[in-house]
Amino acid sequence: MDDGTPDPDRTPDAVPSLRASDAERDETARRLQDAFSEGRLTLAEFDERTTRAYAARFRDELGELTRDLSPARRDAGPGTGLGTPDRAEPPARRVTGGTGPSTSLAIMGGCERAGAWTLPADHTAVALMGGIEIDLREATLQSHQTTIRAFAVMGGIDILVPDDIHLEVEGLGIMGGFAEESGEWAPDPRPVRQAPPGAPRVRVTGLALMGGVGVRRVPAPAPRA
C-alpha cells in the first residue's frame, strides 16, 4: 500500500542521460581532429580527448569534449552538441573490434583481400610460389594495434595501407626484397598524407626468400558525395 512517502532515491525532475552512438563518437573525433589541425588543441589534448570520445557512453560526455571549440556545422539534435558531417568517409569507423580472417595463403596460386573486410589484430600471409594482395583501403580493423606477418617464398605479397593509418615495416629480404614502396601510385595519384595523431597502427614484419613483399601507403578512399 502506498503511504504517499516519497522515495529518497528518486528524483522526479531529473532528465536521464542519453546514450551516445558510434556515429556520434566518430563525429566528435572528427571535430577534435579539425580543432587540432587549426591549432585549437595541443597534441596531448587531442590524444586525451580522442581517447575519451571513443570511451564515452553518454552524449553529454561527448559535449563536454567540444564545448570550448568552434560550433558544429549543423545541429544533430537537442542536447548533443554534435554536428552532422557533410560527407562520410568509408569506412565511417576504422576500428570496430570485429573479427576477420587470420590467414591469407597462396600456394602456386593467388589470394586477394580487398573491399569491405575486417583485418584482425594478428594476420599471417604466406605466399609459396604464388601471389597475395592485401588491400586495407576499405577494410575495418579489429584493434588499434595490428600486426601482419608476411612470408613470401618464391612468390610475392603486395600490401596497400591507406594514409589514415600509421604504418611500420620491418621485414627481412634474403635473395629477395622486403620494403615499403614510395613514389606516385599510378591507380591513384593523389598525394599521401600523414596519418593523424591517435590513428590506428599497422606493423608489417616477416621474410621474403627469393621473393618479394611490397608495402605501400596510398590515399584513403575519397569521401562519398
BALUM-310243 format. One record per residue (C-alpha): x, y, z. Coordinates in Angstrom, 1 decimal, decimal comma, padded with zeros to 4 digits. Example, Ala and Ser with C-alpha at 12.3 -4.5 7.8 and 13.67 -1.06 7.14 Angstrom:
012,3  -004,5  007,8;
013,7  -001,1  007,1;
//
This chain:
000,0  000,0  000,0;
001,3  003,4  -001,0;
001,5  005,7  002,1;
002,5  008,7  000,0;
006,1  008,9  001,3;
008,4  009,9  -001,4;
011,3  007,6  -002,4;
014,5  009,3  -001,4;
016,4  007,6  -004,2;
014,1  009,1  -006,9;
014,5  012,5  -008,5;
011,3  013,0  -010,4;
012,5  016,1  -012,3;
015,9  014,6  -013,3;
016,4  014,2  -017,1;
018,1  010,9  -017,9;
021,3  011,0  -019,9;
021,1  009,7  -023,5;
023,4  007,0  -024,7;
025,9  008,0  -027,4;
026,1  006,2  -030,7;
029,1  005,1  -032,7;
028,3  007,8  -035,3;
028,3  010,5  -032,6;
031,6  009,3  -031,2;
033,1  009,4  -034,7;
031,7  012,9  -035,3;
033,2  014,1  -032,1;
036,6  012,6  -033,1;
036,3  014,4  -036,4;
035,6  017,7  -034,7;
038,6  017,2  -032,4;
040,8  016,4  -035,5;
039,6  019,7  -037,1;
040,4  021,6  -033,9;
043,9  020,1  -033,7;
044,7  021,0  -037,4;
043,5  024,6  -036,7;
045,8  024,8  -033,6;
043,0  025,0  -031,1;
044,2  021,8  -029,3;
047,7  020,7  -028,5;
048,8  017,2  -029,4;
048,5  016,0  -025,8;
045,0  017,5  -025,6;
043,9  015,9  -028,9;
045,1  012,4  -027,9;
043,5  012,7  -024,5;
040,1  013,9  -025,8;
040,0  011,4  -028,7;
040,6  008,6  -026,2;
037,8  009,9  -024,0;
035,5  010,3  -027,0;
035,7  006,6  -028,1;
035,2  005,6  -024,4;
032,2  007,8  -023,9;
028,9  006,2  -023,0;
026,6  009,2  -023,0;
026,0  012,2  -025,2;
026,8  014,8  -022,5;
030,2  013,3  -022,1;
030,9  014,0  -025,8;
029,5  017,5  -025,5;
032,0  018,3  -022,7;
034,9  017,4  -025,1;
034,0  020,0  -027,7;
032,2  022,7  -025,6;
035,2  025,1  -025,8;
035,7  024,6  -029,6;
034,0  026,1  -032,6;
030,3  025,3  -033,1;
029,3  022,2  -035,1;
028,2  022,7  -038,7;
024,7  021,6  -038,2;
022,6  020,7  -035,1;
022,3  016,9  -034,6;
019,6  017,1  -032,1;
018,7  018,6  -028,7;
021,4  018,3  -026,0;
024,0  016,6  -028,1;
026,3  019,5  -029,0;
027,3  017,5  -032,1;
027,1  018,2  -035,8;
026,4  016,0  -038,8;
029,2  015,7  -041,3;
028,6  016,9  -044,8;
030,2  013,7  -046,2;
031,2  010,4  -044,6;
034,4  008,7  -045,5;
034,3  004,9  -045,9;
034,6  003,1  -043,6;
032,9  005,5  -041,1;
034,8  003,9  -038,2;
038,1  002,2  -039,0;
038,5  000,3  -035,7;
035,3  -001,8  -034,9;
036,5  -004,7  -032,7;
035,1  -007,1  -035,3;
036,8  -010,3  -036,4;
038,1  -011,4  -039,7;
040,4  -014,0  -041,5;
043,6  -014,7  -039,5;
045,5  -016,0  -042,6;
046,0  -015,4  -046,3;
047,5  -018,4  -048,1;
048,6  -018,7  -051,7;
050,5  -021,9  -052,9;
051,1  -021,8  -056,6;
048,1  -019,6  -056,9;
046,6  -016,3  -055,7;
044,8  -014,8  -052,8;
043,2  -011,3  -052,6;
041,8  -009,5  -049,6;
040,1  -006,3  -050,8;
036,9  -004,3  -050,4;
034,9  -004,3  -047,2;
036,5  -006,8  -044,8;
037,9  -006,9  -041,3;
041,6  -007,3  -040,5;
042,2  -009,0  -037,2;
044,8  -007,8  -034,7;
047,2  -010,6  -035,9;
047,2  -011,7  -039,6;
049,6  -014,1  -041,3;
050,1  -014,1  -045,1;
052,1  -016,9  -046,8;
052,8  -016,9  -050,5;
054,7  -020,0  -051,8;
055,3  -019,7  -055,5;
052,1  -017,6  -055,5;
050,8  -014,1  -055,0;
048,8  -012,3  -052,4;
047,2  -008,8  -052,4;
046,1  -007,3  -049,1;
044,2  -004,0  -049,6;
043,2  -002,1  -046,5;
041,6  000,9  -048,1;
038,0  -000,2  -047,4;
038,9  -002,6  -044,5;
038,0  -002,2  -040,9;
040,3  -003,2  -038,1;
039,8  -005,3  -035,0;
042,3  -003,3  -033,0;
044,2  000,0  -032,9;
047,4  -002,1  -033,0;
047,7  -004,6  -035,8;
050,5  -006,9  -036,9;
050,7  -008,5  -040,4;
053,3  -011,3  -040,7;
054,2  -011,7  -044,3;
056,2  -014,6  -045,7;
057,0  -014,8  -049,4;
058,9  -017,8  -050,7;
059,5  -017,6  -054,5;
056,3  -015,6  -054,5;
055,0  -012,1  -053,9;
052,9  -010,2  -051,4;
051,5  -006,7  -052,0;
050,0  -004,7  -049,1;
048,2  -001,4  -049,5;
047,8  000,7  -046,4;
045,6  003,9  -046,5;
047,1  007,1  -045,2;
044,7  007,4  -042,3;
046,6  004,5  -040,7;
050,1  004,6  -039,2;
052,5  002,1  -040,8;
055,7  000,3  -039,7;
057,6  -002,0  -042,0;
060,5  -004,1  -040,6;
060,8  -007,4  -042,6;
063,9  -009,2  -044,0;
064,7  -010,0  -047,6;
067,0  -012,9  -048,5;
067,7  -013,1  -052,2;
064,6  -011,1  -052,4;
063,0  -007,8  -051,3;
061,0  -006,7  -048,3;
060,4  -002,9  -048,3;
058,0  000,0  -048,2;
057,5  001,3  -051,7;
057,4  005,0  -052,5;
056,7  007,3  -055,4;
053,5  008,1  -057,2;
051,0  005,3  -057,2;
049,5  005,1  -060,8;
046,0  003,9  -059,8;
045,5  006,9  -057,5;
048,0  009,8  -058,0;
046,6  011,9  -055,1;
049,3  012,9  -052,5;
049,7  010,6  -049,5;
049,1  012,5  -046,2;
050,5  011,9  -042,7;
048,1  009,8  -040,5;
046,5  011,9  -037,8;
047,6  011,5  -034,1;
045,7  008,8  -032,4;
045,1  006,9  -035,7;
045,4  003,1  -035,7;
048,8  001,5  -036,4;
049,6  -001,4  -038,7;
053,0  -003,2  -038,3;
054,2  -005,4  -041,2;
057,0  -007,9  -040,5;
058,2  -011,2  -041,9;
060,5  -012,6  -044,6;
061,0  -012,6  -048,3;
063,0  -015,6  -049,6;
063,7  -015,4  -053,3;
060,5  -013,4  -053,5;
059,1  -010,0  -052,6;
057,0  -008,3  -050,1;
056,0  -004,7  -051,1;
054,1  -002,4  -048,7;
052,7  000,9  -050,0;
050,9  003,8  -048,2;
048,2  005,0  -050,5;
045,5  007,7  -050,3;
042,4  006,7  -048,2;
039,2  006,4  -050,2;
037,8  009,7  -051,4;
034,7  010,9  -049,4;
031,4  009,8  -050,7;
029,2  012,5  -052,1;
//
